[in-house]
């Protein structure tokens, strides 16, 4: 799954356009490397997102196309930082 779509489906970032913008400006990295919106995400990858002085580091636990709101938080585990942006 594309990174920008994963961020939206998992509800880490509420809108896909915001997720794409964050990736385009270099604020999102996967496993320590700056990631583009189309970068594929896999289970066990570590995502880091920086917005101003806020930072989120999360491990991907599941990659699913359609997830209900209640199940979105089970797609990742916060390693460090705040839950959502």
Secondary structure by P-SEA (a helix, b strand, c coil): ccaaaaaaaacccccaaaaaaaaaacccccccccccccccccccbbbbbbcccbbbbbbbccccccccccccccccccccccccc
